[in-house]
Amino acid sequence: MNILLLHILNGIAIVATAVVFGTDVFFALVGKKAATKSKDTSIADVMGHFHEVADARMPVIGATAIVSTLLQVLIAGFHTIQAQLAALSLVALLIHLTIYLTVARPVNNVMVDVVKFGRIVSNIRELQQRWDKVIGLRAALLFIAITGLILLNYC
């Protein structure tokens, strides 16, 4: 039963992590470059709406990845290679979350306020650049997390 439960949790963790990974990779490869070519007003409008929607929907997916990965560590027992790979993935997910909460989320909040309340922000490009500086690292951490979760299936 534990093996079946671990496989189910692993599948959930992989899919949830993949959703966040795909989103971050898209913005690292496409969104970052597009923002540098955009007008300040366009950055404020489009990115504000992106963050408004994403910040409402993505936390459930990220929490699912973290909880399902944590449960794998607890169920497998830390002495196993599976639990150690899950723990590596969990650490990567938690570092990703920390970077999101300390760097990206405050920027998101300002951008969402711009579109919600029609505020004008004179430093929108600098805010976007601050957000952009960590997106590559966030994607790399998610790559580590998803790789660890996939490797669990081969141990």
Rosetta constraint file for C-alpha pairs under 8 A:
AtomPair CA 1 CA 5 HARMONIC 6.15 0.50
AtomPair CA 2 CA 6 HARMONIC 5.94 0.50
AtomPair CA 2 CA 75 HARMONIC 7.29 0.50
AtomPair CA 2 CA 76 HARMONIC 7.93 0.50
AtomPair CA 3 CA 7 HARMONIC 6.21 0.50
AtomPair CA 4 CA 8 HARMONIC 6.23 0.50
AtomPair CA 5 CA 9 HARMONIC 6.09 0.50
AtomPair CA 6 CA 10 HARMONIC 5.91 0.50
AtomPair CA 6 CA 72 HARMONIC 6.00 0.50
AtomPair CA 6 CA 75 HARMONIC 7.42 0.50
AtomPair CA 6 CA 76 HARMONIC 7.50 0.50
AtomPair CA 7 CA 11 HARMONIC 6.10 0.50
AtomPair CA 7 CA 153 HARMONIC 7.92 0.50
AtomPair CA 8 CA 12 HARMONIC 6.28 0.50
AtomPair CA 9 CA 13 HARMONIC 6.03 0.50
AtomPair CA 9 CA 68 HARMONIC 5.34 0.50
AtomPair CA 9 CA 69 HARMONIC 7.13 0.50
AtomPair CA 9 CA 71 HARMONIC 7.47 0.50
AtomPair CA 9 CA 72 HARMONIC 6.66 0.50
AtomPair CA 10 CA 14 HARMONIC 6.02 0.50
AtomPair CA 10 CA 68 HARMONIC 7.01 0.50
AtomPair CA 10 CA 69 HARMONIC 6.98 0.50
AtomPair CA 10 CA 72 HARMONIC 7.19 0.50
AtomPair CA 10 CA 149 HARMONIC 6.60 0.50
AtomPair CA 10 CA 152 HARMONIC 7.95 0.50
AtomPair CA 11 CA 15 HARMONIC 6.19 0.50
AtomPair CA 12 CA 16 HARMONIC 6.06 0.50
AtomPair CA 12 CA 64 HARMONIC 7.60 0.50
AtomPair CA 12 CA 65 HARMONIC 7.08 0.50
AtomPair CA 12 CA 68 HARMONIC 6.69 0.50
AtomPair CA 13 CA 17 HARMONIC 5.90 0.50
AtomPair CA 13 CA 64 HARMONIC 6.88 0.50
AtomPair CA 13 CA 65 HARMONIC 4.54 0.50
AtomPair CA 13 CA 66 HARMONIC 7.36 0.50
AtomPair CA 13 CA 68 HARMONIC 5.39 0.50
AtomPair CA 13 CA 69 HARMONIC 5.82 0.50
AtomPair CA 13 CA 149 HARMONIC 7.37 0.50
AtomPair CA 14 CA 18 HARMONIC 5.87 0.50
AtomPair CA 14 CA 65 HARMONIC 7.29 0.50
AtomPair CA 14 CA 146 HARMONIC 6.04 0.50
AtomPair CA 14 CA 149 HARMONIC 6.24 0.50
AtomPair CA 14 CA 150 HARMONIC 7.08 0.50
AtomPair CA 15 CA 19 HARMONIC 6.32 0.50
AtomPair CA 15 CA 65 HARMONIC 7.92 0.50
AtomPair CA 16 CA 20 HARMONIC 6.69 0.50
AtomPair CA 16 CA 61 HARMONIC 5.49 0.50
AtomPair CA 16 CA 62 HARMONIC 6.59 0.50
AtomPair CA 16 CA 64 HARMONIC 6.38 0.50
AtomPair CA 16 CA 65 HARMONIC 5.05 0.50
AtomPair CA 17 CA 21 HARMONIC 5.91 0.50
AtomPair CA 17 CA 61 HARMONIC 7.68 0.50
AtomPair CA 17 CA 62 HARMONIC 6.88 0.50
AtomPair CA 17 CA 65 HARMONIC 5.44 0.50
AtomPair CA 17 CA 142 HARMONIC 6.93 0.50
AtomPair CA 17 CA 145 HARMONIC 7.51 0.50
AtomPair CA 17 CA 146 HARMONIC 6.29 0.50
AtomPair CA 18 CA 22 HARMONIC 5.83 0.50
AtomPair CA 18 CA 146 HARMONIC 6.89 0.50
AtomPair CA 19 CA 23 HARMONIC 6.29 0.50
AtomPair CA 19 CA 61 HARMONIC 7.54 0.50
AtomPair CA 20 CA 24 HARMONIC 6.20 0.50
AtomPair CA 20 CA 58 HARMONIC 7.51 0.50
AtomPair CA 20 CA 61 HARMONIC 7.38 0.50
AtomPair CA 20 CA 62 HARMONIC 6.80 0.50
AtomPair CA 20 CA 142 HARMONIC 7.68 0.50
AtomPair CA 21 CA 25 HARMONIC 5.97 0.50
AtomPair CA 21 CA 139 HARMONIC 5.94 0.50
AtomPair CA 21 CA 142 HARMONIC 5.49 0.50
AtomPair CA 21 CA 143 HARMONIC 6.92 0.50
AtomPair CA 22 CA 26 HARMONIC 6.01 0.50
AtomPair CA 23 CA 27 HARMONIC 6.43 0.50
AtomPair CA 24 CA 28 HARMONIC 6.03 0.50
AtomPair CA 24 CA 135 HARMONIC 6.42 0.50
AtomPair CA 24 CA 136 HARMONIC 7.78 0.50
AtomPair CA 24 CA 138 HARMONIC 6.96 0.50
AtomPair CA 24 CA 139 HARMONIC 5.41 0.50
AtomPair CA 25 CA 29 HARMONIC 5.99 0.50
AtomPair CA 25 CA 135 HARMONIC 7.86 0.50
AtomPair CA 25 CA 136 HARMONIC 7.51 0.50
AtomPair CA 25 CA 139 HARMONIC 5.60 0.50
AtomPair CA 26 CA 30 HARMONIC 5.50 0.50
AtomPair CA 26 CA 31 HARMONIC 6.50 0.50
AtomPair CA 27 CA 31 HARMONIC 4.09 0.50
AtomPair CA 27 CA 32 HARMONIC 5.67 0.50
AtomPair CA 27 CA 135 HARMONIC 7.21 0.50
AtomPair CA 28 CA 32 HARMONIC 5.63 0.50
AtomPair CA 28 CA 132 HARMONIC 7.38 0.50
AtomPair CA 28 CA 135 HARMONIC 5.61 0.50
AtomPair CA 28 CA 136 HARMONIC 5.58 0.50
AtomPair CA 28 CA 139 HARMONIC 7.41 0.50
AtomPair CA 29 CA 33 HARMONIC 7.01 0.50
AtomPair CA 30 CA 34 HARMONIC 6.12 0.50
AtomPair CA 31 CA 35 HARMONIC 5.99 0.50
AtomPair CA 32 CA 36 HARMONIC 6.50 0.50
AtomPair CA 32 CA 132 HARMONIC 6.07 0.50
AtomPair CA 33 CA 37 HARMONIC 6.65 0.50
AtomPair CA 34 CA 38 HARMONIC 6.32 0.50
AtomPair CA 35 CA 39 HARMONIC 7.98 0.50
AtomPair CA 35 CA 43 HARMONIC 6.17 0.50
AtomPair CA 35 CA 128 HARMONIC 7.68 0.50
AtomPair CA 38 CA 42 HARMONIC 6.11 0.50
AtomPair CA 38 CA 43 HARMONIC 6.27 0.50
AtomPair CA 39 CA 43 HARMONIC 6.30 0.50
AtomPair CA 40 CA 44 HARMONIC 6.24 0.50
AtomPair CA 40 CA 124 HARMONIC 6.38 0.50
AtomPair CA 40 CA 125 HARMONIC 6.20 0.50
AtomPair CA 41 CA 45 HARMONIC 6.17 0.50
AtomPair CA 42 CA 46 HARMONIC 5.87 0.50
AtomPair CA 42 CA 47 HARMONIC 7.91 0.50
AtomPair CA 43 CA 47 HARMONIC 5.48 0.50
AtomPair CA 43 CA 48 HARMONIC 7.56 0.50
AtomPair CA 43 CA 124 HARMONIC 7.26 0.50
AtomPair CA 43 CA 125 HARMONIC 7.44 0.50
AtomPair CA 43 CA 128 HARMONIC 7.80 0.50
AtomPair CA 44 CA 48 HARMONIC 5.56 0.50
AtomPair CA 44 CA 111 HARMONIC 6.09 0.50
AtomPair CA 44 CA 114 HARMONIC 6.77 0.50
AtomPair CA 44 CA 115 HARMONIC 7.38 0.50
AtomPair CA 44 CA 124 HARMONIC 6.35 0.50
AtomPair CA 45 CA 49 HARMONIC 6.30 0.50
AtomPair CA 45 CA 111 HARMONIC 7.86 0.50
AtomPair CA 45 CA 114 HARMONIC 7.49 0.50
AtomPair CA 45 CA 115 HARMONIC 6.07 0.50
AtomPair CA 46 CA 50 HARMONIC 6.17 0.50
AtomPair CA 47 CA 51 HARMONIC 6.05 0.50
AtomPair CA 47 CA 111 HARMONIC 6.82 0.50
AtomPair CA 48 CA 52 HARMONIC 6.07 0.50
AtomPair CA 48 CA 108 HARMONIC 6.96 0.50
AtomPair CA 48 CA 111 HARMONIC 4.38 0.50
AtomPair CA 48 CA 112 HARMONIC 4.55 0.50
AtomPair CA 48 CA 113 HARMONIC 7.62 0.50
AtomPair CA 48 CA 114 HARMONIC 6.70 0.50
AtomPair CA 48 CA 115 HARMONIC 5.79 0.50
AtomPair CA 49 CA 53 HARMONIC 6.26 0.50
AtomPair CA 49 CA 111 HARMONIC 7.95 0.50
AtomPair CA 49 CA 112 HARMONIC 6.56 0.50
AtomPair CA 49 CA 115 HARMONIC 6.75 0.50
AtomPair CA 50 CA 54 HARMONIC 5.92 0.50
AtomPair CA 51 CA 55 HARMONIC 5.53 0.50
AtomPair CA 51 CA 108 HARMONIC 5.63 0.50
AtomPair CA 51 CA 109 HARMONIC 7.88 0.50
AtomPair CA 51 CA 111 HARMONIC 7.35 0.50
AtomPair CA 51 CA 112 HARMONIC 6.39 0.50
AtomPair CA 52 CA 56 HARMONIC 6.52 0.50
AtomPair CA 52 CA 108 HARMONIC 7.67 0.50
AtomPair CA 52 CA 112 HARMONIC 5.47 0.50
AtomPair CA 53 CA 57 HARMONIC 6.40 0.50
AtomPair CA 54 CA 58 HARMONIC 5.38 0.50
AtomPair CA 55 CA 59 HARMONIC 6.63 0.50
AtomPair CA 57 CA 61 HARMONIC 7.44 0.50
AtomPair CA 58 CA 62 HARMONIC 6.18 0.50
AtomPair CA 59 CA 63 HARMONIC 5.89 0.50
AtomPair CA 60 CA 64 HARMONIC 6.06 0.50
AtomPair CA 61 CA 65 HARMONIC 6.37 0.50
AtomPair CA 62 CA 66 HARMONIC 6.33 0.50
AtomPair CA 63 CA 67 HARMONIC 5.96 0.50
AtomPair CA 64 CA 68 HARMONIC 5.88 0.50
AtomPair CA 65 CA 69 HARMONIC 6.04 0.50
AtomPair CA 65 CA 93 HARMONIC 7.97 0.50
AtomPair CA 66 CA 70 HARMONIC 6.03 0.50
AtomPair CA 66 CA 90 HARMONIC 6.36 0.50
AtomPair CA 66 CA 93 HARMONIC 6.57 0.50
AtomPair CA 66 CA 94 HARMONIC 7.56 0.50
AtomPair CA 67 CA 71 HARMONIC 6.10 0.50
AtomPair CA 68 CA 72 HARMONIC 6.41 0.50
AtomPair CA 69 CA 73 HARMONIC 6.61 0.50
AtomPair CA 69 CA 86 HARMONIC 5.95 0.50
AtomPair CA 69 CA 87 HARMONIC 7.60 0.50
AtomPair CA 69 CA 89 HARMONIC 7.27 0.50
AtomPair CA 69 CA 90 HARMONIC 6.00 0.50
AtomPair CA 70 CA 74 HARMONIC 6.39 0.50
AtomPair CA 70 CA 86 HARMONIC 7.31 0.50
AtomPair CA 70 CA 87 HARMONIC 7.30 0.50
AtomPair CA 70 CA 90 HARMONIC 6.45 0.50
AtomPair CA 71 CA 75 HARMONIC 5.95 0.50
AtomPair CA 72 CA 76 HARMONIC 5.78 0.50
AtomPair CA 72 CA 83 HARMONIC 6.43 0.50
AtomPair CA 72 CA 86 HARMONIC 6.39 0.50
AtomPair CA 73 CA 77 HARMONIC 6.17 0.50
AtomPair CA 73 CA 78 HARMONIC 6.28 0.50
AtomPair CA 73 CA 82 HARMONIC 7.68 0.50
AtomPair CA 73 CA 83 HARMONIC 4.47 0.50
AtomPair CA 73 CA 84 HARMONIC 7.18 0.50
AtomPair CA 73 CA 86 HARMONIC 5.68 0.50
AtomPair CA 73 CA 87 HARMONIC 5.98 0.50
AtomPair CA 74 CA 78 HARMONIC 7.15 0.50
AtomPair CA 74 CA 83 HARMONIC 7.48 0.50
AtomPair CA 76 CA 80 HARMONIC 6.63 0.50
AtomPair CA 76 CA 82 HARMONIC 6.67 0.50
AtomPair CA 76 CA 83 HARMONIC 5.34 0.50
AtomPair CA 77 CA 83 HARMONIC 6.00 0.50
AtomPair CA 78 CA 83 HARMONIC 5.03 0.50
AtomPair CA 78 CA 84 HARMONIC 6.09 0.50
AtomPair CA 79 CA 83 HARMONIC 7.00 0.50
AtomPair CA 79 CA 84 HARMONIC 7.39 0.50
AtomPair CA 80 CA 84 HARMONIC 6.38 0.50
AtomPair CA 81 CA 85 HARMONIC 6.11 0.50
AtomPair CA 81 CA 152 HARMONIC 7.93 0.50
AtomPair CA 81 CA 155 HARMONIC 7.08 0.50
AtomPair CA 82 CA 86 HARMONIC 6.13 0.50
AtomPair CA 82 CA 152 HARMONIC 5.32 0.50
AtomPair CA 82 CA 155 HARMONIC 6.63 0.50
AtomPair CA 83 CA 87 HARMONIC 5.93 0.50
AtomPair CA 84 CA 88 HARMONIC 6.18 0.50
AtomPair CA 85 CA 89 HARMONIC 6.24 0.50
AtomPair CA 85 CA 148 HARMONIC 5.24 0.50
AtomPair CA 85 CA 149 HARMONIC 6.77 0.50
AtomPair CA 85 CA 151 HARMONIC 7.50 0.50
AtomPair CA 85 CA 152 HARMONIC 6.49 0.50
AtomPair CA 86 CA 90 HARMONIC 6.01 0.50
AtomPair CA 86 CA 148 HARMONIC 6.42 0.50
AtomPair CA 86 CA 149 HARMONIC 6.12 0.50
AtomPair CA 86 CA 152 HARMONIC 7.39 0.50
AtomPair CA 87 CA 91 HARMONIC 6.11 0.50
AtomPair CA 88 CA 92 HARMONIC 6.31 0.50
AtomPair CA 88 CA 145 HARMONIC 6.94 0.50
AtomPair CA 88 CA 148 HARMONIC 6.75 0.50
AtomPair CA 89 CA 93 HARMONIC 6.16 0.50
AtomPair CA 89 CA 144 HARMONIC 6.53 0.50
AtomPair CA 89 CA 145 HARMONIC 3.86 0.50
AtomPair CA 89 CA 146 HARMONIC 6.82 0.50
AtomPair CA 89 CA 147 HARMONIC 7.87 0.50
AtomPair CA 89 CA 148 HARMONIC 5.51 0.50
AtomPair CA 89 CA 149 HARMONIC 6.49 0.50
AtomPair CA 90 CA 94 HARMONIC 6.10 0.50
AtomPair CA 90 CA 145 HARMONIC 6.83 0.50
AtomPair CA 91 CA 95 HARMONIC 6.12 0.50
AtomPair CA 91 CA 145 HARMONIC 7.98 0.50
AtomPair CA 92 CA 96 HARMONIC 6.11 0.50
AtomPair CA 92 CA 141 HARMONIC 5.26 0.50
AtomPair CA 92 CA 142 HARMONIC 6.64 0.50
AtomPair CA 92 CA 144 HARMONIC 6.59 0.50
AtomPair CA 92 CA 145 HARMONIC 5.52 0.50
AtomPair CA 93 CA 97 HARMONIC 6.16 0.50
AtomPair CA 93 CA 141 HARMONIC 6.87 0.50
AtomPair CA 93 CA 142 HARMONIC 6.51 0.50
AtomPair CA 93 CA 145 HARMONIC 6.29 0.50
AtomPair CA 94 CA 98 HARMONIC 6.14 0.50
AtomPair CA 95 CA 99 HARMONIC 6.24 0.50
AtomPair CA 95 CA 141 HARMONIC 7.55 0.50
AtomPair CA 96 CA 100 HARMONIC 6.14 0.50
AtomPair CA 96 CA 138 HARMONIC 5.44 0.50
AtomPair CA 96 CA 141 HARMONIC 6.18 0.50
AtomPair CA 96 CA 142 HARMONIC 7.20 0.50
AtomPair CA 97 CA 101 HARMONIC 6.07 0.50
AtomPair CA 98 CA 102 HARMONIC 6.05 0.50
AtomPair CA 99 CA 103 HARMONIC 5.63 0.50
AtomPair CA 99 CA 104 HARMONIC 6.96 0.50
AtomPair CA 99 CA 134 HARMONIC 7.48 0.50
AtomPair CA 99 CA 138 HARMONIC 7.40 0.50
AtomPair CA 100 CA 104 HARMONIC 4.75 0.50
AtomPair CA 100 CA 105 HARMONIC 5.72 0.50
AtomPair CA 100 CA 138 HARMONIC 7.88 0.50
AtomPair CA 101 CA 105 HARMONIC 5.07 0.50
AtomPair CA 101 CA 106 HARMONIC 7.24 0.50
AtomPair CA 102 CA 106 HARMONIC 6.86 0.50
AtomPair CA 103 CA 107 HARMONIC 6.92 0.50
AtomPair CA 103 CA 130 HARMONIC 7.45 0.50
AtomPair CA 103 CA 131 HARMONIC 6.68 0.50
AtomPair CA 103 CA 134 HARMONIC 7.66 0.50
AtomPair CA 104 CA 108 HARMONIC 6.12 0.50
AtomPair CA 104 CA 130 HARMONIC 7.75 0.50
AtomPair CA 104 CA 131 HARMONIC 5.23 0.50
AtomPair CA 104 CA 134 HARMONIC 7.76 0.50
AtomPair CA 105 CA 109 HARMONIC 6.10 0.50
AtomPair CA 106 CA 110 HARMONIC 6.53 0.50
AtomPair CA 107 CA 111 HARMONIC 6.33 0.50
AtomPair CA 107 CA 127 HARMONIC 6.02 0.50
AtomPair CA 107 CA 128 HARMONIC 7.46 0.50
AtomPair CA 107 CA 130 HARMONIC 7.80 0.50
AtomPair CA 107 CA 131 HARMONIC 6.63 0.50
AtomPair CA 108 CA 112 HARMONIC 6.01 0.50
AtomPair CA 109 CA 113 HARMONIC 6.17 0.50
AtomPair CA 110 CA 114 HARMONIC 6.35 0.50
AtomPair CA 111 CA 115 HARMONIC 6.73 0.50
AtomPair CA 111 CA 124 HARMONIC 7.88 0.50
AtomPair CA 112 CA 116 HARMONIC 5.98 0.50
AtomPair CA 113 CA 117 HARMONIC 5.54 0.50
AtomPair CA 113 CA 118 HARMONIC 7.25 0.50
AtomPair CA 113 CA 119 HARMONIC 6.59 0.50
AtomPair CA 114 CA 118 HARMONIC 5.09 0.50
AtomPair CA 114 CA 119 HARMONIC 4.44 0.50
AtomPair CA 114 CA 120 HARMONIC 6.24 0.50
AtomPair CA 114 CA 121 HARMONIC 7.17 0.50
AtomPair CA 115 CA 119 HARMONIC 7.07 0.50
AtomPair CA 123 CA 127 HARMONIC 6.25 0.50
AtomPair CA 124 CA 128 HARMONIC 6.15 0.50
AtomPair CA 125 CA 129 HARMONIC 6.13 0.50
AtomPair CA 126 CA 130 HARMONIC 6.17 0.50
AtomPair CA 127 CA 131 HARMONIC 6.34 0.50
AtomPair CA 128 CA 132 HARMONIC 6.03 0.50
AtomPair CA 129 CA 133 HARMONIC 6.11 0.50
AtomPair CA 130 CA 134 HARMONIC 7.35 0.50
AtomPair CA 131 CA 135 HARMONIC 6.75 0.50
AtomPair CA 132 CA 136 HARMONIC 7.64 0.50
AtomPair CA 134 CA 138 HARMONIC 6.07 0.50
AtomPair CA 135 CA 139 HARMONIC 6.12 0.50
AtomPair CA 136 CA 140 HARMONIC 6.17 0.50
AtomPair CA 137 CA 141 HARMONIC 6.17 0.50
AtomPair CA 138 CA 142 HARMONIC 6.31 0.50
AtomPair CA 139 CA 143 HARMONIC 6.16 0.50
AtomPair CA 140 CA 144 HARMONIC 6.35 0.50
AtomPair CA 141 CA 145 HARMONIC 6.24 0.50
AtomPair CA 142 CA 146 HARMONIC 6.03 0.50
AtomPair CA 143 CA 147 HARMONIC 5.95 0.50
AtomPair CA 144 CA 148 HARMONIC 6.15 0.50
AtomPair CA 145 CA 149 HARMONIC 6.31 0.50
AtomPair CA 146 CA 150 HARMONIC 6.11 0.50
AtomPair CA 147 CA 151 HARMONIC 6.09 0.50
AtomPair CA 148 CA 152 HARMONIC 6.43 0.50
AtomPair CA 149 CA 153 HARMONIC 7.52 0.50
AtomPair CA 150 CA 154 HARMONIC 7.68 0.50
AtomPair CA 151 CA 155 HARMONIC 6.90 0.50
